[in-house]
Amino acid sequence: MTARKKYQKVNDDVVASLAEIVGSKNVLTGDDRENYSRDELFRAKPVIPEVVVKPEDAASVARILKLANAKNIPIVPRGSGTGLSGGAVPYYGGIVLSLEKMNKILEIDEDNFIATVEPGVTLAALYQAVEARGLYYPLYPGETSATIGGNVATNAGGMRAVKYGVTRQFVLGLEAVLPGGEIIHTGGKFIKCSTGYDLTQLLVGSEGTLAVVTKIMLKLIALPGKREILCIPFHNLHDAIRAVPAILKGGILPVGIEWMERDIISRVEQYTGKEIPLHGYEVFLMIIVEANSEDEFINISNLIGEICLKHGAADIFIPGSEKAKRNLLEAREKFGPAVHHCEEVLETADIVVPRGAIAEFIEKAREKASEYGMTVPAFGHAGDGNLHIFCAVKKGADASQEKAHELLIKIYELGISLGGTISGEHGLGFSKKVFFPLVADKHEIGLMKRVKQAFDPNNIMNPGKIFDL
Ligand SMILES: Cc1cc2nc3c(=O)[nH]c(=O)nc-3n(C[C@H](O)[C@H](O)[C@H](O)COP(=O)(O)OP(=O)(O)OC[C@H]3O[C@@H](n4cnc5c(N)ncnc54)[C@H](O)[C@@H]3O)c2cc1C
């Protein structure tokens, strides 16, 4: 069986059957399919789905999957299409199954601190609903229009992973529909569970290749008191990176520790036209901390300040107003767009290395890049080792996509040799599957393929993503 195996086309009979299941208003066959032809994968070629279907409940999802399985038609689950690896794009044709109408928050259980939601609920809607009840979903995977289903399918991460981890740490249970139309329920409203294989965690991060997630139970926590930012300039990358484990050893658990260098800061300033405080220094750590009171915050910031100064920090900057804080966080969110604005970007990666290896990784990646006549602007999550790195040349300069691809392989090999892996949070999807064998051997990938076959013997679930069968 290969991902390129011959699938059936979606014909009029299939469209009629889909309309019978979800109503014709929820079946798109016209120009409006274009909105479902791409995600946010950089440089990706759009692919118009043969049909888009928008079920409103799990029973309809089950009937659609059963139909697709019987007719041998690919199914591509889709949340908001904010993914960065082509995961929701129907490269092998078939049905795009958009979960956008399954967007109800079904329950916020205030005693057990659990939200039960449909997959099409956006992060923004979840934040608003739980915070209105004095509860909190602490993960922040960057793009708040993304759906919870998409976050679960990609095991989304973001800026708060140092303290809270990633999506998988917050998923307690799932409802999911298998390609044969069976509906399964995994996990539940509990933390402890030693009852068979953990199917919940197997489905988290499976990128729509095993099943369609139709309900999610998410762990919540109490609202934190206040969140503050410390911006700490250093004279060099090594000192900044060495300060990170020292902060953690000091008994402080920041929400996030972001790292950025002068070249990125100046690109953001160029892109936004706004000056960033202390922009003359080589490197910054942006440390986000939570505290229950002003006194607690002062203690934490004094401790962080002391540790960083011992590790070569040049200064400690705490934005004095909510506006200054917001400006800094907004600037951080502009890093990616700013690099694209200022450079001819040829490749991008969200590699992860052990956090102590960040400086070595960056230095060696730069050496490699200069051998290829390219630059590798980078920034990222210093607290968890997840780096966003770009293979780029100056705007208008001669650029070879092939060379950039070669450089990217060297960069992945470098990260892997330091104990890292290919994708920290965006998933392999379509774009990174070719690199998967760099980090996983044939036994591991073979085992994953057998898991896939056990769930999806006809390979209709999001074929051609993660690996080809
Ligand atoms: C500006 C920007 C910033 C971002 N920042 C971050 C960040 O900080 N951290 C991070 O982790 N990501 C980040 N992302 C990436 C993106 O937001 C995440 O990957 C997100 O989880 C995708 O959600 P989505 O609803 O858009 O999913 P889609 O893009 O629609 O789909 C993503 C994958 O999930 C599958 N899928 C979707 N729903 C289901 C379902 N119900 N059942 C089974 N499979 C499903 C799809 O088939 C696809 O493989 C960012 C993206 C952008 C554009």
The ligand as an ORCA input file, in Angstrom:
! r2SCAN-3c Opt
* xyz 0 1
  C       1.146     33.049     13.281
  C       1.205     31.618     13.736
  C       1.783     31.337     14.957
  C       1.844     30.017     15.397
  N       2.427     29.767     16.597
  C       2.482     28.484     17.057
  C       3.080     28.196     18.322
  O       3.576     29.069     19.024
  N       3.097     26.899     18.719
  C       2.561     25.894     17.958
  O       2.581     24.739     18.385
  N       1.992     26.155     16.761
  C       1.939     27.400     16.299
  N       1.369     27.669     15.073
  C       0.876     26.554     14.247
  C      -0.627     26.229     14.354
  O      -1.378     27.272     14.899
  C      -0.811     24.939     15.151
  O      -0.189     23.866     14.450
  C      -2.265     24.563     15.422
  O      -2.269     23.474     16.318
  C      -3.059     24.191     14.180
  O      -4.440     24.207     14.487
  P      -5.529     24.337     13.330
  O      -6.879     24.261     13.950
  O      -5.277     25.504     12.497
  O      -5.233     22.964     12.550
  P      -5.080     22.719     10.988
  O      -3.971     23.509     10.427
  O      -6.399     22.828     10.359
  O      -4.660     21.173     11.034
  C      -3.433     20.783     11.580
  C      -3.351     19.244     11.593
  O      -4.307     18.736     12.514
  C      -5.190     17.811     11.874
  N      -6.502     18.010     12.518
  C      -7.152     19.184     12.715
  N      -8.288     18.957     13.404
  C      -8.352     17.629     13.643
  C      -9.288     16.783     14.308
  N     -10.390     17.257     14.889
  N      -9.048     15.452     14.337
  C      -7.924     14.923     13.763
  N      -7.006     15.683     13.152
  C      -7.219     17.017     13.076
  C      -5.132     18.187     10.408
  O      -5.463     17.085      9.576
  C      -3.688     18.600     10.257
  O      -2.878     17.463     10.103
  C       1.304     28.976     14.606
  C       0.703     29.279     13.380
  C       0.654     30.581     12.937
  C      -0.002     30.867     11.623
*
